Amino acid sequence: MSSIPFLANLYTKAKENNILSGIIIFDIIALLSYTIPIDIIYPGDIDLIFGGVVGLLFTLKNRKEHQNALKTSLLVGLIGAILSAVSISIFEWVLFIVYIGFSFTAFWSILIAILLIAFVVGLILSLLIGYIYYRKDLRLSKSKSNSKYTDEYLEDFLNK
């Protein structure tokens, strides 16, 4: 019974810290979905896309007015992709250690390979989703400025 207020409080705090929460959501979903083997092109591609979309949508849906959509999405997309690449590489490295043996060279080669795909996926996703939200904001601000019933007009009308 006490877990529901905890979850509500956690969600409220996550919305307040939307950038950090988006990065963490990106990483957690990418890592958890990586453990389910459904990779098509390269290990981590679909997982990074899935984690990136969810993390970026959460961040941009809950962003504050002073946060630019493109800058915020680039920040979350690139940092989330790099963090996801590191966590996926550590996961792969542990499996490598269990089956073959300890090797730092294996870790660095796994990290570089996954980091390359993660950087590309994070950049493309953040630019695409950020641009969609940026255009949405432009459309909303344009419709507000072109409206003949602005806040000042309505205030003047109420004062009369």
C-alpha positions as protocol buffer text, in pm:
chain_id: "A"
residue {
  index: 1
  type: MET
  ca { x: 0 y: 0 z: 0 }
}
residue {
  index: 2
  type: SER
  ca { x: 282 y: 243 z: 75 }
}
residue {
  index: 3
  type: SER
  ca { x: 445 y: 193 z: -264 }
}
residue {
  index: 4
  type: ILE
  ca { x: 185 y: 399 z: -452 }
}
residue {
  index: 5
  type: PRO
  ca { x: 277 y: 732 z: -283 }
}
residue {
  index: 6
  type: PHE
  ca { x: 643 y: 644 z: -333 }
}
residue {
  index: 7
  type: LEU
  ca { x: 587 y: 591 z: -706 }
}
residue {
  index: 8
  type: ALA
  ca { x: 384 y: 911 z: -736 }
}
residue {
  index: 9
  type: ASN
  ca { x: 659 y: 1104 z: -559 }
}
residue {
  index: 10
  type: LEU
  ca { x: 924 y: 940 z: -778 }
}
residue {
  index: 11
  type: TYR
  ca { x: 734 y: 1039 z: -1094 }
}
residue {
  index: 12
  type: THR
  ca { x: 696 y: 1396 z: -969 }
}
residue {
  index: 13
  type: LYS
  ca { x: 1069 y: 1421 z: -897 }
}
residue {
  index: 14
  type: ALA
  ca { x: 1149 y: 1268 z: -1237 }
}
residue {
  index: 15
  type: LYS
  ca { x: 937 y: 1533 z: -1410 }
}
residue {
  index: 16
  type: GLU
  ca { x: 1115 y: 1809 z: -1216 }
}
residue {
  index: 17
  type: ASN
  ca { x: 1458 y: 1679 z: -1320 }
}
residue {
  index: 18
  type: ASN
  ca { x: 1356 y: 1590 z: -1673 }
}
residue {
  index: 19
  type: ILE
  ca { x: 1703 y: 1594 z: -1833 }
}
residue {
  index: 20
  type: LEU
  ca { x: 1864 y: 1363 z: -1578 }
}
residue {
  index: 21
  type: SER
  ca { x: 1556 y: 1142 z: -1575 }
}
residue {
  index: 22
  type: GLY
  ca { x: 1556 y: 1116 z: -1953 }
}
residue {
  index: 23
  type: ILE
  ca { x: 1921 y: 1010 z: -1954 }
}
residue {
  index: 24
  type: ILE
  ca { x: 1857 y: 748 z: -1686 }
}
residue {
  index: 25
  type: ILE
  ca { x: 1544 y: 619 z: -1864 }
}
residue {
  index: 26
  type: PHE
  ca { x: 1742 y: 599 z: -2191 }
}
residue {
  index: 27
  type: ASP
  ca { x: 2014 y: 393 z: -2023 }
}
residue {
  index: 28
  type: ILE
  ca { x: 1792 y: 162 z: -1819 }
}
residue {
  index: 29
  type: ILE
  ca { x: 1557 y: 76 z: -2105 }
}
residue {
  index: 30
  type: ALA
  ca { x: 1843 y: 25 z: -2349 }
}
residue {
  index: 31
  type: LEU
  ca { x: 2029 y: -202 z: -2107 }
}
residue {
  index: 32
  type: LEU
  ca { x: 1723 y: -402 z: -2004 }
}
residue {
  index: 33
  type: SER
  ca { x: 1607 y: -449 z: -2360 }
}
residue {
  index: 34
  type: TYR
  ca { x: 1961 y: -550 z: -2456 }
}
residue {
  index: 35
  type: THR
  ca { x: 1934 y: -854 z: -2232 }
}
residue {
  index: 36
  type: ILE
  ca { x: 1651 y: -980 z: -2459 }
}
residue {
  index: 37
  type: PRO
  ca { x: 1826 y: -1096 z: -2778 }
}
residue {
  index: 38
  type: ILE
  ca { x: 1626 y: -935 z: -3062 }
}
residue {
  index: 39
  type: ASP
  ca { x: 1912 y: -757 z: -3240 }
}
residue {
  index: 40
  type: ILE
  ca { x: 1878 y: -721 z: -3616 }
}
residue {
  index: 41
  type: ILE
  ca { x: 2177 y: -528 z: -3748 }
}
residue {
  index: 42
  type: TYR
  ca { x: 2432 y: -493 z: -3470 }
}
residue {
  index: 43
  type: PRO
  ca { x: 2417 y: -566 z: -3098 }
}
residue {
  index: 44
  type: GLY
  ca { x: 2238 y: -282 z: -2925 }
}
residue {
  index: 45
  type: ASP
  ca { x: 2086 y: -107 z: -3226 }
}
residue {
  index: 46
  type: ILE
  ca { x: 1717 y: -171 z: -3160 }
}
residue {
  index: 47
  type: ASP
  ca { x: 1777 y: -147 z: -2786 }
}
residue {
  index: 48
  type: LEU
  ca { x: 1934 y: 197 z: -2817 }
}
residue {
  index: 49
  type: ILE
  ca { x: 1654 y: 316 z: -3044 }
}
residue {
  index: 50
  type: PHE
  ca { x: 1387 y: 193 z: -2803 }
}
residue {
  index: 51
  type: GLY
  ca { x: 1558 y: 343 z: -2497 }
}
residue {
  index: 52
  type: GLY
  ca { x: 1632 y: 666 z: -2683 }
}
residue {
  index: 53
  type: VAL
  ca { x: 1276 y: 719 z: -2802 }
}
residue {
  index: 54
  type: VAL
  ca { x: 1128 y: 660 z: -2457 }
}
residue {
  index: 55
  type: GLY
  ca { x: 1391 y: 871 z: -2278 }
}
residue {
  index: 56
  type: LEU
  ca { x: 1369 y: 1160 z: -2525 }
}
residue {
  index: 57
  type: LEU
  ca { x: 990 y: 1162 z: -2531 }
}
residue {
  index: 58
  type: PHE
  ca { x: 978 y: 1169 z: -2150 }
}
residue {
  index: 59
  type: THR
  ca { x: 1230 y: 1452 z: -2136 }
}
residue {
  index: 60
  type: LEU
  ca { x: 1069 y: 1667 z: -2404 }
}
residue {
  index: 61
  type: LYS
  ca { x: 717 y: 1606 z: -2279 }
}
residue {
  index: 62
  type: ASN
  ca { x: 815 y: 1731 z: -1933 }
}
residue {
  index: 63
  type: ARG
  ca { x: 1059 y: 2007 z: -2028 }
}
residue {
  index: 64
  type: LYS
  ca { x: 1040 y: 2349 z: -1876 }
}
residue {
  index: 65
  type: GLU
  ca { x: 964 y: 2665 z: -2071 }
}
residue {
  index: 66
  type: HIS
  ca { x: 1323 y: 2788 z: -2070 }
}
residue {
  index: 67
  type: GLN
  ca { x: 1453 y: 2461 z: -2222 }
}
residue {
  index: 68
  type: ASN
  ca { x: 1502 y: 2462 z: -2598 }
}
residue {
  index: 69
  type: ALA
  ca { x: 1375 y: 2141 z: -2756 }
}
residue {
  index: 70
  type: LEU
  ca { x: 1674 y: 2086 z: -2986 }
}
residue {
  index: 71
  type: LYS
  ca { x: 1940 y: 2158 z: -2723 }
}
residue {
  index: 72
  type: THR
  ca { x: 1765 y: 1949 z: -2460 }
}
residue {
  index: 73
  type: SER
  ca { x: 1717 y: 1655 z: -2695 }
}
residue {
  index: 74
  type: LEU
  ca { x: 2080 y: 1668 z: -2810 }
}
residue {
  index: 75
  type: LEU
  ca { x: 2200 y: 1672 z: -2451 }
}
residue {
  index: 76
  type: VAL
  ca { x: 1981 y: 1380 z: -2346 }
}
residue {
  index: 77
  type: GLY
  ca { x: 2036 y: 1185 z: -2668 }
}
residue {
  index: 78
  type: LEU
  ca { x: 2413 y: 1202 z: -2673 }
}
residue {
  index: 79
  type: ILE
  ca { x: 2477 y: 1158 z: -2302 }
}
residue {
  index: 80
  type: GLY
  ca { x: 2215 y: 883 z: -2280 }
}
residue {
  index: 81
  type: ALA
  ca { x: 2367 y: 703 z: -2580 }
}
residue {
  index: 82
  type: ILE
  ca { x: 2719 y: 721 z: -2437 }
}
residue {
  index: 83
  type: LEU
  ca { x: 2603 y: 601 z: -2095 }
}
residue {
  index: 84
  type: SER
  ca { x: 2404 y: 319 z: -2257 }
}
residue {
  index: 85
  type: ALA
  ca { x: 2705 y: 216 z: -2464 }
}
residue {
  index: 86
  type: VAL
  ca { x: 2919 y: 197 z: -2151 }
}
residue {
  index: 87
  type: SER
  ca { x: 2662 y: -8 z: -1958 }
}
residue {
  index: 88
  type: ILE
  ca { x: 2601 y: -244 z: -2252 }
}
residue {
  index: 89
  type: SER
  ca { x: 2978 y: -282 z: -2296 }
}
residue {
  index: 90
  type: ILE
  ca { x: 3023 y: -371 z: -1930 }
}
residue {
  index: 91
  type: PHE
  ca { x: 2743 y: -626 z: -1960 }
}
residue {
  index: 92
  type: GLU
  ca { x: 2906 y: -780 z: -2269 }
}
residue {
  index: 93
  type: TRP
  ca { x: 3247 y: -772 z: -2104 }
}
residue {
  index: 94
  type: VAL
  ca { x: 3120 y: -964 z: -1803 }
}
residue {
  index: 95
  type: LEU
  ca { x: 2981 y: -1230 z: -2038 }
}
residue {
  index: 96
  type: PHE
  ca { x: 3316 y: -1233 z: -2218 }
}
residue {
  index: 97
  type: ILE
  ca { x: 3498 y: -1284 z: -1887 }
}
residue {
  index: 98
  type: VAL
  ca { x: 3269 y: -1571 z: -1789 }
}
residue {
  index: 99
  type: TYR
  ca { x: 3310 y: -1759 z: -2116 }
}
residue {
  index: 100
  type: ILE
  ca { x: 3660 y: -1672 z: -2238 }
}
residue {
  index: 101
  type: GLY
  ca { x: 3856 y: -1493 z: -1968 }
}
residue {
  index: 102
  type: PHE
  ca { x: 3964 y: -1154 z: -1838 }
}
residue {
  index: 103
  type: SER
  ca { x: 4087 y: -903 z: -2095 }
}
residue {
  index: 104
  type: PHE
  ca { x: 4091 y: -522 z: -2096 }
}
residue {
  index: 105
  type: THR
  ca { x: 4150 y: -531 z: -2470 }
}
residue {
  index: 106
  type: ALA
  ca { x: 3818 y: -707 z: -2516 }
}
residue {
  index: 107
  type: PHE
  ca { x: 3644 y: -441 z: -2307 }
}
residue {
  index: 108
  type: TRP
  ca { x: 3789 y: -154 z: -2510 }
}
residue {
  index: 109
  type: SER
  ca { x: 3706 y: -320 z: -2840 }
}
residue {
  index: 110
  type: ILE
  ca { x: 3349 y: -390 z: -2727 }
}
residue {
  index: 111
  type: LEU
  ca { x: 3315 y: -34 z: -2594 }
}
residue {
  index: 112
  type: ILE
  ca { x: 3443 y: 130 z: -2914 }
}
residue {
  index: 113
  type: ALA
  ca { x: 3223 y: -85 z: -3136 }
}
residue {
  index: 114
  type: ILE
  ca { x: 2907 y: -15 z: -2936 }
}
residue {
  index: 115
  type: LEU
  ca { x: 3001 y: 349 z: -2877 }
}
residue {
  index: 116
  type: LEU
  ca { x: 3019 y: 415 z: -3251 }
}
residue {
  index: 117
  type: ILE
  ca { x: 2667 y: 285 z: -3314 }
}
residue {
  index: 118
  type: ALA
  ca { x: 2535 y: 449 z: -2996 }
}
residue {
  index: 119
  type: PHE
  ca { x: 2670 y: 790 z: -3096 }
}
residue {
  index: 120
  type: VAL
  ca { x: 2507 y: 769 z: -3438 }
}
residue {
  index: 121
  type: VAL
  ca { x: 2175 y: 642 z: -3299 }
}
residue {
  index: 122
  type: GLY
  ca { x: 2172 y: 903 z: -3020 }
}
residue {
  index: 123
  type: LEU
  ca { x: 2253 y: 1186 z: -3260 }
}
residue {
  index: 124
  type: ILE
  ca { x: 1992 y: 1088 z: -3518 }
}
residue {
  index: 125
  type: LEU
  ca { x: 1719 y: 1024 z: -3263 }
}
residue {
  index: 126
  type: SER
  ca { x: 1784 y: 1343 z: -3071 }
}
residue {
  index: 127
  type: LEU
  ca { x: 1788 y: 1556 z: -3386 }
}
residue {
  index: 128
  type: LEU
  ca { x: 1472 y: 1395 z: -3522 }
}
residue {
  index: 129
  type: ILE
  ca { x: 1264 y: 1405 z: -3204 }
}
residue {
  index: 130
  type: GLY
  ca { x: 1404 y: 1743 z: -3100 }
}
residue {
  index: 131
  type: TYR
  ca { x: 1317 y: 1891 z: -3441 }
}
residue {
  index: 132
  type: ILE
  ca { x: 961 y: 1757 z: -3415 }
}
residue {
  index: 133
  type: TYR
  ca { x: 915 y: 1925 z: -3076 }
}
residue {
  index: 134
  type: TYR
  ca { x: 1091 y: 2241 z: -3197 }
}
residue {
  index: 135
  type: ARG
  ca { x: 850 y: 2272 z: -3491 }
}
residue {
  index: 136
  type: LYS
  ca { x: 558 y: 2204 z: -3260 }
}
residue {
  index: 137
  type: ASP
  ca { x: 673 y: 2489 z: -3034 }
}
residue {
  index: 138
  type: LEU
  ca { x: 712 y: 2723 z: -3331 }
}
residue {
  index: 139
  type: ARG
  ca { x: 363 y: 2641 z: -3451 }
}
residue {
  index: 140
  type: LEU
  ca { x: 215 y: 2702 z: -3106 }
}
residue {
  index: 141
  type: SER
  ca { x: 396 y: 3033 z: -3060 }
}
residue {
  index: 142
  type: LYS
  ca { x: 300 y: 3144 z: -3411 }
}
residue {
  index: 143
  type: SER
  ca { x: -66 y: 3061 z: -3354 }
}
residue {
  index: 144
  type: LYS
  ca { x: -61 y: 3251 z: -3025 }
}
residue {
  index: 145
  type: SER
  ca { x: 96 y: 3558 z: -3186 }
}
residue {
  index: 146
  type: ASN
  ca { x: -139 y: 3550 z: -3486 }
}
residue {
  index: 147
  type: SER
  ca { x: -450 y: 3510 z: -3275 }
}
residue {
  index: 148
  type: LYS
  ca { x: -664 y: 3821 z: -3273 }
}
residue {
  index: 149
  type: TYR
  ca { x: -771 y: 3738 z: -2920 }
}
residue {
  index: 150
  type: THR
  ca { x: -447 y: 3786 z: -2726 }
}
residue {
  index: 151
  type: ASP
  ca { x: -425 y: 3804 z: -2351 }
}
residue {
  index: 152
  type: GLU
  ca { x: -404 y: 4182 z: -2361 }
}
residue {
  index: 153
  type: TYR
  ca { x: -717 y: 4203 z: -2578 }
}
residue {
  index: 154
  type: LEU
  ca { x: -909 y: 3979 z: -2341 }
}
residue {
  index: 155
  type: GLU
  ca { x: -790 y: 4176 z: -2037 }
}
residue {
  index: 156
  type: ASP
  ca { x: -896 y: 4503 z: -2201 }
}
residue {
  index: 157
  type: PHE
  ca { x: -1231 y: 4350 z: -2290 }
}
residue {
  index: 158
  type: LEU
  ca { x: -1288 y: 4233 z: -1931 }
}
residue {
  index: 159
  type: ASN
  ca { x: -1189 y: 4573 z: -1791 }
}
residue {
  index: 160
  type: LYS
  ca { x: -1451 y: 4747 z: -2008 }
}
